[in-house]
């Protein structure tokens, strides 16, 4: 693992980190698990991007190929399960329905994505399971499986209809992020121009009340400053920011101010720290910056309120250079991205699929997070909490 060269531990510390990783319930509070990339996927991406097809259609065709390989290609199946085992991860907050591109923001897109998740779980009954309560996560640890907690990263799928929310709750949705980067009918996202002064709408207040009633986590990961504070105030249950960072460490729009982090923590909430390379300083795209962010969050919120939500779709490995260049030039370069951005990300946000966080380049590099926490001097109790115990207790309190 690359992180072995960045994080230096003594033999006794290495043994301690290995034992901690083995026994801990580890929960990545924004992650899809191992992605499935091989030459077939890369070639498909190359051909479709070169043909000028819209990105939503490229994503759809790629999704179909990946599911086919997981179902029929034995090498892909073995590698996928092997990556889960090597990661040591017990549970993930799995995004159902993508946040952007045409049909994917609709009810139909979310339902299709949910069906894909169940199909994937059914393909790997010995390795995957669905989690709708805390006991499901504990059971997954005992059975050596990875639990998938279904969640939304936007509320556009609900189409402003509380009955639709009830339907998805019956299906298993247990985490709902109120907004993505941009504003919606519920509230204001973290990259909107007025996020410091506008927060939850009346519909947003109604939604928070309904989420509390259904015992669904209120997630503020991509929510704006005022929306986050409004959610903390309005919710009868503690709220989460499942994947964010500390703006006091690096002032990037996707992070949270100390005020927001403290407000979430003081009400019994949870803050997960991300590891997205283009959300980090250009000269600090390593696991060491993730550890700096965790250290600060612990200082502000307390070690029992902090965890890890890596939130990066390439955690199975960055794209090959040629494919990464094609994706960047076709979707994220300054020549292509619109003035007002794609899904709220604008040119100045520096989104670049070619970048990586050294030390946690792949999903199976997760043990390096444990090694890093050992290197920073945390106690066993604190490490077990940050790895997943804190979120498990939070999830038990809010969801059951």
C-alpha positions in Angstrom: 0.0 0.0 0.0 1.3 3.5 -0.9 0.3 4.8 2.5 3.0 2.5 4.0 5.6 4.9 2.6 3.8 8.0 4.0 2.9 6.8 7.4 5.8 5.4 9.4 4.9 3.1 12.3 7.1 1.0 14.6 6.5 -2.8 14.4 4.4 -2.7 17.6 2.3 0.2 16.2 1.8 -1.8 13.0 0.6 -4.8 15.0 -1.7 -2.5 17.0 -3.1 -0.9 13.8 -3.7 -4.3 12.3 -5.5 -5.6 15.4 -7.7 -2.5 15.6 -8.7 -2.6 11.9 -9.5 -6.3 12.3 -11.8 -6.0 15.3 -13.4 -2.6 14.6 -16.7 -1.9 13.0 -15.6 0.3 10.1 -18.2 2.5 8.4 -17.4 4.7 5.5 -20.2 7.3 5.6 -20.1 8.1 1.9 -18.8 5.4 -0.4 -20.1 2.9 -3.0 -17.5 0.3 -2.1 -15.1 -1.1 -4.7 -15.8 0.3 -8.2 -15.4 -2.0 -11.2 -12.9 -0.8 -13.8 -11.1 -2.8 -16.4 -10.0 -2.6 -20.0 -13.6 -3.2 -21.2 -14.9 -0.3 -19.2 -12.0 2.0 -20.3 -12.5 1.1 -23.9 -16.2 1.8 -23.7 -15.5 5.2 -22.1 -12.9 6.1 -24.8 -15.3 5.3 -27.6 -18.3 7.0 -26.2 -16.5 10.2 -25.1 -14.8 10.3 -28.5 -18.2 10.1 -30.3 -19.5 13.1 -28.4 -22.4 11.4 -26.7 -23.9 13.3 -23.7 -22.3 12.4 -20.3 -25.6 11.0 -18.9 -25.8 8.5 -21.7 -22.1 7.5 -21.2 -22.8 6.9 -17.5 -25.8 4.8 -18.4 -24.0 2.6 -20.8 -21.1 2.2 -18.4 -23.5 1.3 -15.6 -25.0 -1.4 -17.8 -21.6 -2.9 -18.6 -20.5 -2.9 -15.0 -23.6 -4.8 -13.8 -23.1 -7.3 -16.6 -19.5 -7.9 -15.6 -20.5 -8.3 -11.9 -23.1 -10.8 -12.9 -21.1 -12.9 -15.5 -17.4 -12.2 -15.4 -15.8 -14.5 -12.8 -12.5 -12.5 -12.7 -14.4 -9.3 -12.0 -16.6 -11.0 -9.4 -13.6 -12.4 -7.5 -11.7 -9.1 -7.6 -14.8 -7.2 -6.4 -15.2 -9.5 -3.4 -11.5 -9.5 -2.7 -11.4 -5.7 -2.6 -14.2 -5.7 -0.1 -12.3 -8.2 2.1 -9.0 -6.3 1.8 -10.7 -3.0 2.8 -12.0 -4.4 6.1 -15.0 -2.0 5.8 -18.2 -3.2 7.6 -20.7 -0.7 6.1 -21.0 2.1 3.6 -23.5 4.9 3.1 -24.4 4.0 -0.5 -25.9 6.7 -2.7 -29.0 5.6 -4.5 -29.7 7.7 -7.5 -27.1 10.0 -8.9 -27.3 13.7 -8.2 -27.1 15.1 -11.7 -27.8 14.5 -15.4 -31.3 14.4 -16.8 -33.4 11.4 -15.7 -31.1 10.5 -12.8 -32.5 13.3 -10.6 -36.1 12.0 -11.1 -38.1 9.5 -9.1 -37.6 7.1 -12.0 -33.9 7.5 -11.9 -33.8 6.9 -8.2 -36.0 3.8 -8.4 -33.8 2.4 -11.1 -30.7 3.0 -9.0 -32.3 1.4 -6.0 -33.0 -1.6 -8.1 -29.4 -1.8 -9.2 -28.3 -1.8 -5.6 -30.6 -4.7 -4.7 -29.5 -6.5 -7.8 -25.8 -6.1 -6.7 -26.6 -7.3 -3.2 -28.4 -10.4 -4.6 -25.4 -11.1 -6.8 -23.1 -11.4 -3.8 -25.1 -12.8 -0.9 -22.0 -14.0 0.9 -20.3 -10.5 0.7 -23.1 -7.9 0.7 -26.2 -7.1 2.7 -28.6 -4.2 3.1 -28.7 -2.3 6.3 -31.8 -0.5 7.5 -30.9 -0.4 11.2 -27.9 -0.5 13.5 -28.3 -4.2 14.2 -27.9 -5.0 10.5 -24.5 -3.4 10.6 -23.4 -5.3 13.7 -24.7 -8.5 12.1 -22.7 -7.8 8.9 -19.5 -7.5 11.0 -20.2 -10.9 12.6 -20.9 -12.5 9.2 -18.0 -11.0 7.4 -20.1 -9.0 5.0 -20.3 -5.3 3.9 -23.6 -3.6 4.7 -25.0 -1.1 2.2 -27.0 1.7 3.9 -29.2 3.2 1.1 -29.1 7.0 1.0 -29.9 10.0 -1.1 -27.6 12.9 -1.9 -30.4 15.2 -3.0 -34.1 15.5 -2.5 -35.0 16.1 -6.2 -35.9 12.4 -6.4 -38.8 13.0 -4.0 -40.5 15.5 -6.4 -41.7 17.5 -3.3 -43.9 14.6 -2.3 -43.8 13.2 1.2 -45.6 10.1 0.1 -42.7 9.4 -2.2 -40.4 9.7 0.8 -42.5 7.2 2.6 -42.2 4.8 -0.4 -38.4 5.0 -0.4 -38.4 4.6 3.3 -40.3 1.3 2.9 -37.6 0.3 0.3 -34.8 1.0 2.8 -33.7 4.6 2.4 -32.2 5.6 5.8 -30.1 8.7 5.0 -31.3 11.8 3.1 -29.1 14.7 2.2 -31.3 17.8 2.0 -29.5 19.5 -0.9 -26.7 18.9 -3.3 -24.4 21.8 -4.1 -27.1 24.0 -5.8 -30.3 25.2 -4.3 -33.5 23.2 -4.6 -37.1 23.5 -3.3 -35.9 22.4 0.2 -32.9 24.6 0.8 -29.6 26.0 -0.4 -26.5 24.0 -1.3 -22.9 24.7 -0.4 -21.8 26.2 -3.7 -24.8 28.5 -4.2 -24.1 32.3 -4.3 -26.5 33.0 -1.4 -25.8 30.1 0.9 -24.7 32.3 3.7 -28.0 34.1 4.0 -30.7 31.7 2.8 -31.4 28.3 4.3 -34.3 25.9 4.6 -37.6 26.7 2.9 -41.0 26.0 4.5 -41.0 22.8 2.4 -37.5 22.1 3.8 -38.9 22.4 7.4 -41.7 20.1 6.5 -39.3 17.6 5.0 -37.1 17.6 8.2 -40.2 17.0 10.3 -41.1 14.0 8.1 -37.5 12.6 8.1 -37.7 12.8 11.9 -41.0 11.0 11.9 -39.7 8.2 9.7 -36.4 8.0 11.6 -34.3 8.8 8.6 -30.9 10.6 9.1 -31.0 14.3 8.1 -27.7 14.7 6.2 -26.2 18.2 5.5 -23.0 17.1 3.7 -23.5 19.3 0.7 -25.8 21.8 2.4 -25.0 25.5 2.6 -24.0 27.3 5.8 -27.5 28.6 6.7 -29.2 25.4 5.6 -27.0 23.4 7.8 -27.6 25.5 10.9 -31.4 25.6 10.1 -31.4 21.8 9.9 -29.7 21.5 13.3 -32.2 23.8 14.8 -35.3 22.4 13.1 -34.6 18.7 13.6 -35.8 16.8 16.7 -33.1 14.2 16.1 -29.3 14.9 15.8 -28.2 15.6 12.2 -25.2 14.5 10.3 -22.7 15.8 7.7 -21.7 12.4 6.4 -19.0 13.7 4.1 -17.4 17.1 4.6 -14.2 18.7 5.9 -13.0 21.7 8.0 -12.9 25.1 6.3 -10.6 26.2 9.1 -8.0 23.7 7.8 -8.6 24.4 4.1 -11.1 27.0 3.0 -12.9 25.1 0.3 -16.7 25.5 -0.3 -17.5 21.9 0.3 -16.2 22.1 3.9 -18.0 23.2 7.1 -17.1 26.1 9.3 -16.2 25.4 12.9 -19.6 27.0 13.8 -21.4 24.4 11.8 -19.3 21.5 13.1 -19.8 22.6 16.6 -23.5 23.0 16.2 -23.9 19.5 14.8 -21.8 18.0 17.5 -23.5 19.8 20.4 -26.8 18.3 19.4 -25.4 14.8 19.4 -24.7 14.7 15.6 -22.0 13.2 13.4 -19.3 14.7 11.1 -17.6 12.4 8.5 -14.4 13.7 6.8 -13.9 13.2 3.1 -10.8 12.5 1.0 -11.5 14.0 -2.4 -8.2 15.2 -4.0 -9.6 18.3 -5.7 -11.1 19.4 -2.3 -7.6 19.4 -0.8 -4.7 21.9 -1.4 -2.8 21.0 -4.5 0.4 20.3 -2.6 -1.3 18.3 0.1 -3.2 15.6 -1.7 -2.2 12.8 0.6 -3.6 10.9 3.5 -1.8 13.2 5.8 -4.2 16.0 4.9 -7.1 13.7 5.7 -5.6 13.1 9.2 -5.1 16.9 9.6 -8.8 17.4 8.9 -9.8 14.6 11.3 -7.5 16.2 14.0 -9.2 19.5 13.7 -12.7 18.1 13.6 -12.0 16.2 16.8 -10.7 19.3 18.4 -13.9 21.2 17.6 -16.5 18.4 17.9 -14.9 15.9 20.2 -13.5 12.5 19.3 -17.0 10.8 19.8 -18.6 12.9 17.0 -16.2 12.4 14.2 -15.8 9.7 11.5 -14.7 9.1 7.9 -16.8 9.5 4.7 -14.2 9.2 1.9 -16.6 10.3 -0.9 -14.6 9.6 -4.0 -15.9 7.6 -6.9 -12.4 6.4 -8.0 -11.5 4.7 -4.7 -10.8 1.5 -6.7 -8.0 3.3 -8.5 -7.7 6.5 -10.6 -8.5 6.3 -14.3 -5.7 5.5 -16.7 -4.1 8.7 -18.0 -5.8 8.6 -21.4 -9.3 8.0 -20.1 -8.8 10.6 -17.3 -7.7 13.2 -19.9 -10.7 12.4 -22.0 -13.2 12.8 -19.1 -11.5 16.0 -17.9 -11.5 17.6 -21.3 -15.1 16.6 -22.1 -16.7 17.4 -18.8 -14.6 19.5 -16.4 -12.1 21.7 -18.3 -12.5 25.4 -18.2 -13.3 25.3 -21.9 -16.3 23.0 -21.3 -17.8 23.7 -17.9 -20.5 26.4 -18.0 -20.3 29.7 -16.1 -22.7 28.4 -13.5 -21.2 25.0 -13.3 -22.2 21.3 -13.5 -24.3 20.2 -10.6 -23.0 23.2 -8.7 -19.3 22.6 -9.4 -17.8 25.5 -11.3 -14.4 25.9 -13.0 -12.8 27.4 -9.9 -13.6 24.3 -7.9 -11.0 22.3 -9.8 -12.9 19.0 -10.3 -10.4 16.7 -12.0 -10.9 12.9 -12.3 -7.2 12.4 -12.9 -6.2 13.4 -9.3 -5.8 11.1 -6.4 -5.2 11.2 -2.6 -1.9 9.4 -2.1 -2.2 6.7 0.5 -5.8 6.1 0.0 -5.9 5.7 -3.8 -8.1 2.6 -3.7 -11.0 1.3 -1.6 -8.7 -1.5 -0.4 -6.3 1.1 1.0 -8.8 1.7 3.9 -6.4 0.1 6.5 -4.1 3.1 6.0 -6.7 5.2 7.7 -6.4 3.1 10.8 -2.6 3.2 10.5 -2.8 7.0 10.2 -4.9 7.3 13.4 -2.4 5.2 15.3 0.4 7.5 14.0 -1.5 10.6 15.4 -1.6 9.1 18.9 -5.3 8.4 19.3 -6.3 5.9 22.0 -7.9 2.5 21.0 -11.3 3.8 22.1 -11.0 6.9 20.0 -9.8 5.0 16.9 -12.6 2.5 17.1 -15.0 5.4 17.4 -13.6 7.3 14.4 -13.5 4.2 12.3 -17.2 3.5 12.7 -18.2 3.2 16.3 -19.3 6.8 16.5 -21.5 6.6 13.5 -23.0 3.3 14.7 -24.0 4.9 18.0 -25.4 7.9 16.1 -27.3 5.6 13.7 -28.7 3.6 16.5 -30.0 6.7 18.2 -31.6 8.2 15.1 -32.7 5.2 13.1 -32.9 2.4 15.6 
